[in-house]
Amino acid sequence: MLTTLSTTPADLPELTLGRVFTDWGIDPVPFVITVWVAGLYLLGVHVLRRRGDRWPLGRTVAFVGVGMGAFLVATASGLARYDTTLLSAHMVQHMILSMIVPLFLALGAPVTLALRTLPARPRRWLLVALHSRVAKVLSFAPLAFLLYVVSPWALYFSPWYDASLRSAYVHELMHVHLVLVGSLFFWPLMGLDPVPGRVRWPFRLLLVMMTLPFHAFLGVTIMGQSTLISGEWYLALREGPMGAWLPDAMADQHRAGGILWASGDLIGLVFFGVLFVQWVRSSMAEGRREDRRLDLLEARAAADAARAPDR
């Protein structure tokens, strides 16, 4: 089933796991973003291969298959159909957009791909943007961390979330915001691109570990709330035709807080594992480079020693 999504819930049937994967819709802004971003990435890979250069398949799968694929699932699947009806459905969408999508986009190394395939002038523009003061400020690790942990609090404990339920424009802006803030934080930590904001490996691990208690604390806070988030909106839905199957609004809010708590910790541990593996690989590569350097110095010293008697 394919429909056009809207922020105003229609008379939707009861949400089931099957409908998450079968009840798809087209939301113009996320759909266009998905097509263009994935298409440009695949075009860059095609340009590289056409001239005989190699590009790892894993990066393409990470960026297009998992990163943009997860973005499409979060904004066009049955999950998106119910994201203004159930806070719990929105919370699953939130975690996909703010954690899973940024991680796999970063692992796809799109900046490196662009630098290797763009014509001279656009590549100079990209390099200027990467070395600009704005890029350095936005990727400054403490600032990016602050934006990442404060944004969810600002979303759920301000009029912003209620506005996203009532306005299609704010709703789409929220989706893009979640991806961008997640990318600002995770890209310099886990990405393979030469972007500003890089910090040493121990500090990267520390920053990722520090995100775990913030997700847990926010989830517990939402679960312990005695008032409903956007209560007027959710209570009005239960007075309509969907009231027959919609769960109690407070129970759904408790479920949403539990999803935020559990999934935040689980995905955060996955991030920690990925970062640790990257650190080990980087250390091994650095060790190999140092071995080659020492071998070269030793070979030069032996050659000089062999020539010494002749002189």
Backbone torsions as a table, in degrees:
resi	resn	phi	psi	omega
1	MET	NA	129.4	-178.8
2	LEU	-124.1	125.2	-178.4
3	THR	-133.9	173.2	173.1
4	THR	-97.6	126.0	-175.2
5	LEU	-75.0	155.2	178.1
6	SER	-148.2	152.9	177.0
7	THR	-77.1	-16.8	177.3
8	THR	-90.3	109.9	-176.0
9	PRO	-63.2	135.3	173.9
10	ALA	-84.9	-168.8	176.5
11	ASP	-79.1	77.1	-174.8
12	LEU	-77.6	145.9	173.4
13	PRO	-73.4	172.5	-178.4
14	GLU	-62.6	136.7	-179.1
15	LEU	-73.1	128.0	174.8
16	THR	-129.3	166.4	179.3
17	LEU	-62.1	-36.4	178.8
18	GLY	-62.5	-39.8	-179.1
19	ARG	-69.0	-26.1	176.7
20	VAL	-59.1	-35.9	-175.1
21	PHE	-101.0	-8.1	-178.0
22	THR	-116.6	-24.4	-175.6
23	ASP	-94.8	77.3	-176.3
24	TRP	-93.1	156.2	177.4
25	GLY	-144.7	166.1	180.0
26	ILE	-111.1	115.3	172.0
27	ASP	-103.9	115.6	-165.8
28	PRO	-53.2	-48.8	-174.2
29	VAL	-64.0	-53.7	178.7
30	PRO	-62.2	-35.1	-179.2
31	PHE	-65.5	-44.8	179.3
32	VAL	-65.0	-41.7	178.0
33	ILE	-60.0	-44.7	-179.2
34	THR	-61.2	-47.7	-177.2
35	VAL	-63.4	-45.8	-176.4
36	TRP	-69.9	-45.8	-176.8
37	VAL	-66.3	-48.3	179.2
38	ALA	-64.9	-38.9	-179.9
39	GLY	-64.7	-43.0	178.8
40	LEU	-65.5	-37.8	178.4
41	TYR	-64.0	-47.4	-180.0
42	LEU	-64.5	-34.0	175.8
43	LEU	-63.4	-42.1	177.4
44	GLY	-62.4	-41.9	177.4
45	VAL	-62.3	-40.0	178.9
46	HIS	-63.9	-40.6	178.9
47	VAL	-62.5	-43.4	179.0
48	LEU	-61.2	-48.5	-176.1
49	ARG	-68.9	-31.6	180.0
50	ARG	-65.6	-32.0	179.1
51	ARG	-94.0	7.6	173.2
52	GLY	92.4	6.2	178.8
53	ASP	-87.0	155.8	-178.0
54	ARG	-99.8	140.1	173.7
55	TRP	-133.6	125.0	-174.9
56	PRO	-58.6	132.4	179.2
57	LEU	-62.1	-34.8	-179.0
58	GLY	-59.9	-34.5	178.5
59	ARG	-68.3	-40.2	178.5
60	THR	-64.6	-43.6	178.5
61	VAL	-62.7	-42.0	-179.2
62	ALA	-62.8	-46.7	-174.6
63	PHE	-75.0	-54.8	-174.0
64	VAL	-80.7	-49.8	-173.8
65	GLY	-71.4	-48.2	-174.7
66	VAL	-95.2	-50.2	-176.6
67	GLY	-63.2	-63.8	179.9
68	MET	-70.9	-28.7	175.3
69	GLY	-63.8	-43.4	177.6
70	ALA	-65.6	-36.7	177.0
71	PHE	-62.3	-42.0	179.0
72	LEU	-66.8	-42.2	178.8
73	VAL	-61.7	-42.8	-177.3
74	ALA	-67.7	-27.3	-173.7
75	THR	-111.7	-5.1	-176.7
76	ALA	-133.9	-13.0	-178.3
77	SER	-81.4	-174.1	176.3
78	GLY	-60.5	-24.9	176.6
79	LEU	-59.9	-42.5	179.0
80	ALA	-70.5	-28.4	178.2
81	ARG	-62.5	-29.7	-174.8
82	TYR	-109.9	9.9	-173.3
83	ASP	-73.2	-13.8	173.1
84	THR	-105.8	2.9	179.5
85	THR	-102.4	-39.1	-178.8
86	LEU	-124.1	126.0	176.7
87	LEU	-63.5	-33.0	178.7
88	SER	-64.7	-39.7	176.8
89	ALA	-65.1	-41.6	177.1
90	HIS	-61.4	-37.0	-175.7
91	MET	-67.8	-37.4	174.4
92	VAL	-61.2	-44.8	177.8
93	GLN	-60.2	-42.2	179.8
94	HIS	-57.8	-47.0	-176.7
95	MET	-67.7	-36.7	177.2
96	ILE	-62.7	-46.7	-174.9
97	LEU	-72.6	-33.5	-173.6
98	SER	-92.4	-16.4	-177.1
99	MET	-125.4	-55.0	-174.1
100	ILE	-68.7	-49.0	-178.0
101	VAL	-60.7	-50.5	-180.0
102	PRO	-60.2	-38.4	-179.1
103	LEU	-60.3	-50.7	-174.0
104	PHE	-77.2	-26.1	171.3
105	LEU	-64.9	-40.7	179.7
106	ALA	-66.5	-38.7	-179.8
107	LEU	-69.0	-16.5	177.1
108	GLY	-79.8	-9.6	177.1
109	ALA	51.2	54.4	-178.5
110	PRO	-68.6	-29.8	179.3
111	VAL	-66.4	-42.2	177.1
112	THR	-61.7	-42.4	178.2
113	LEU	-61.6	-42.5	179.7
114	ALA	-64.7	-42.2	-179.9
115	LEU	-64.0	-28.1	-178.9
116	ARG	-87.8	-13.7	-173.6
117	THR	-121.8	-21.0	-177.1
118	LEU	-70.0	150.2	170.7
119	PRO	-61.7	168.7	-171.1
120	ALA	-58.1	-48.7	-174.8
121	ARG	-67.5	-50.4	176.9
122	PRO	-59.7	-33.1	178.3
123	ARG	-66.5	-38.1	175.7
124	ARG	-62.9	-40.5	177.6
125	TRP	-61.0	-42.8	179.6
126	LEU	-63.9	-42.1	178.7
127	LEU	-64.5	-38.9	177.0
128	VAL	-62.4	-42.7	179.2
129	ALA	-64.1	-40.7	-179.2
130	LEU	-66.1	-32.2	-177.5
131	HIS	-98.9	9.3	-178.9
132	SER	-75.2	161.5	179.7
133	ARG	-66.9	-35.3	178.7
134	VAL	-60.3	-45.9	180.0
135	ALA	-62.8	-40.4	-179.4
136	LYS	-67.0	-37.1	179.6
137	VAL	-69.9	-46.6	-176.9
138	LEU	-65.7	-30.4	-178.6
139	SER	-94.1	3.1	176.9
140	PHE	-60.5	120.1	-167.0
141	ALA	-53.9	-49.1	179.3
142	PRO	-61.8	-38.7	178.7
143	LEU	-67.1	-44.9	178.8
144	ALA	-61.6	-39.2	177.5
145	PHE	-63.9	-43.6	179.5
146	LEU	-61.4	-45.6	178.1
147	LEU	-60.6	-39.6	-176.3
148	TYR	-67.6	-40.7	-176.1
149	VAL	-85.3	-24.3	-178.6
150	VAL	-83.7	-32.2	-175.3
151	SER	-54.6	-46.6	179.5
152	PRO	-62.4	-37.2	177.7
153	TRP	-64.5	-42.9	178.3
154	ALA	-64.3	-33.1	-178.7
155	LEU	-68.5	-49.7	-170.7
156	TYR	-90.3	-14.6	-178.6
157	PHE	-120.3	34.4	173.6
158	SER	-146.4	171.2	179.4
159	PRO	-66.6	-4.0	-176.8
160	TRP	-60.0	-47.2	-176.6
161	TYR	-65.1	-41.6	178.4
162	ASP	-63.7	-37.0	177.2
163	ALA	-65.1	-34.3	179.7
164	SER	-69.2	-24.3	176.7
165	LEU	-76.1	-26.7	-172.7
166	ARG	-104.1	-14.8	-177.0
167	SER	-124.8	124.5	177.9
168	ALA	-63.8	-36.9	-179.8
169	TYR	-64.1	-48.7	179.5
170	VAL	-65.4	-34.8	179.3
171	HIS	-61.0	-48.0	178.8
172	GLU	-69.1	-36.6	177.6
173	LEU	-61.4	-37.8	178.1
174	MET	-63.0	-43.2	179.0
175	HIS	-59.4	-47.8	-179.1
176	VAL	-64.9	-39.7	179.7
177	HIS	-60.4	-43.7	-179.0
178	LEU	-60.7	-41.8	179.6
179	VAL	-68.4	-43.6	-176.7
180	LEU	-65.5	-44.9	-179.6
181	VAL	-65.9	-40.8	175.9
182	GLY	-61.8	-38.7	179.8
183	SER	-68.6	-41.2	178.4
184	LEU	-58.3	-36.0	-177.9
185	PHE	-81.7	-48.6	-170.8
186	PHE	-86.0	-25.9	-175.2
187	TRP	-60.4	-50.7	178.5
188	PRO	-66.6	-24.1	-177.4
189	LEU	-80.4	-41.8	-170.9
190	MET	-121.2	-13.4	-176.8
191	GLY	-70.7	162.7	-179.9
192	LEU	-100.8	-0.4	-175.3
193	ASP	-84.5	155.3	175.1
194	PRO	-81.3	71.5	-178.3
195	VAL	-105.4	155.6	176.8
196	PRO	-68.5	167.6	178.5
197	GLY	92.6	5.3	178.3
198	ARG	-65.7	137.6	175.4
199	VAL	-128.7	169.1	-177.5
200	ARG	-67.4	157.0	-173.4
201	TRP	-57.4	-46.2	179.8
202	PRO	-58.3	-38.5	179.7
203	PHE	-69.3	-32.9	175.7
204	ARG	-62.1	-46.8	178.6
205	LEU	-61.2	-40.0	180.0
206	LEU	-63.2	-43.6	-179.1
207	LEU	-63.7	-42.6	178.7
208	VAL	-64.4	-42.0	179.1
209	MET	-64.0	-32.9	-178.9
210	MET	-70.1	-19.9	177.5
211	THR	-73.2	-24.5	-175.1
212	LEU	-61.4	-52.3	-179.2
213	PRO	-65.8	-27.4	179.6
214	PHE	-67.3	-42.2	176.4
215	HIS	-64.0	-42.7	-179.9
216	ALA	-63.2	-44.0	-177.8
217	PHE	-65.6	-41.5	177.9
218	LEU	-65.1	-43.3	178.9
219	GLY	-60.8	-44.4	178.7
220	VAL	-64.6	-38.0	179.0
221	THR	-62.9	-43.2	178.4
222	ILE	-65.3	-40.4	178.9
223	MET	-65.2	-32.5	-177.0
224	GLY	-89.6	-0.3	-179.3
225	GLN	-63.9	135.7	175.0
226	SER	-92.8	-9.3	176.3
227	THR	-115.7	152.1	-178.0
228	LEU	-80.2	140.6	168.8
229	ILE	-75.4	124.2	-175.5
230	SER	51.2	48.0	-175.5
231	GLY	-59.9	-38.0	-179.1
232	GLU	-60.2	-41.1	179.9
233	TRP	-65.5	-51.1	-174.4
234	TYR	-70.9	-34.8	177.9
235	LEU	-69.3	-35.6	177.7
236	ALA	-64.0	-36.5	177.9
237	LEU	-62.3	-34.8	-177.6
238	ARG	-77.6	-8.8	174.7
239	GLU	-90.5	-9.4	-179.4
240	GLY	-96.2	-162.9	-176.7
241	PRO	-61.3	-28.7	-177.6
242	MET	-78.5	-7.0	-179.0
243	GLY	-60.8	-20.6	-178.2
244	ALA	-68.4	-29.0	-177.8
245	TRP	-117.2	-16.8	-179.3
246	LEU	-64.2	136.2	177.0
247	PRO	-70.8	167.0	175.5
248	ASP	-55.4	135.6	-173.8
249	ALA	-60.8	-40.9	179.7
250	MET	-68.6	-37.9	177.5
251	ALA	-64.6	-38.2	178.3
252	ASP	-68.1	-35.4	177.1
253	GLN	-67.1	-39.1	175.7
254	HIS	-62.1	-41.0	178.7
255	ARG	-63.4	-40.4	179.5
256	ALA	-62.7	-42.6	177.5
257	GLY	-63.3	-38.6	177.2
258	GLY	-65.3	-38.2	177.4
259	ILE	-63.2	-43.7	179.5
260	LEU	-62.8	-43.8	-179.0
261	TRP	-63.9	-55.3	-173.7
262	ALA	-68.2	-47.8	-176.7
263	SER	-69.5	-34.4	177.7
264	GLY	-62.1	-43.7	178.1
265	ASP	-67.0	-43.1	-177.5
266	LEU	-64.7	-49.9	-179.4
267	ILE	-66.6	-35.7	177.3
268	GLY	-62.0	-38.1	176.4
269	LEU	-67.1	-35.8	175.0
270	VAL	-62.4	-44.0	177.2
271	PHE	-59.1	-43.5	180.0
272	PHE	-60.2	-42.6	178.6
273	GLY	-64.2	-43.6	179.2
274	VAL	-62.4	-43.5	-179.0
275	LEU	-65.5	-38.9	179.3
276	PHE	-64.7	-41.6	177.9
277	VAL	-63.2	-42.0	177.7
278	GLN	-61.9	-39.0	178.9
279	TRP	-63.4	-45.6	179.7
280	VAL	-61.6	-45.5	-179.8
281	ARG	-63.2	-40.4	178.8
282	SER	-63.9	-40.7	179.2
283	SER	-65.6	-40.0	179.0
284	MET	-66.0	-41.4	178.5
285	ALA	-64.6	-40.0	178.1
286	GLU	-65.1	-37.2	177.1
287	GLY	-64.0	-40.1	177.9
288	ARG	-65.5	-40.1	177.5
289	ARG	-62.9	-40.9	179.4
290	GLU	-66.4	-38.3	177.5
291	ASP	-62.3	-43.2	179.0
292	ARG	-63.6	-39.0	179.7
293	ARG	-64.7	-44.0	180.0
294	LEU	-67.0	-38.3	177.1
295	ASP	-62.1	-40.8	179.4
296	LEU	-64.9	-43.5	178.2
297	LEU	-62.9	-39.6	179.2
298	GLU	-65.8	-41.3	179.0
299	ALA	-63.8	-40.2	178.3
300	ARG	-65.2	-41.3	179.6
301	ALA	-64.2	-39.6	178.7
302	ALA	-66.1	-39.7	179.2
303	ALA	-65.3	-41.4	178.1
304	ASP	-63.9	-38.5	179.8
305	ALA	-66.7	-35.8	179.5
306	ALA	-68.9	-31.9	-179.6
307	ARG	-82.4	-16.4	-175.6
308	ALA	-59.7	-45.9	178.7
309	PRO	-61.1	-36.6	179.4
310	ASP	-62.6	-38.4	179.9
311	ARG	-72.3	NA	NA
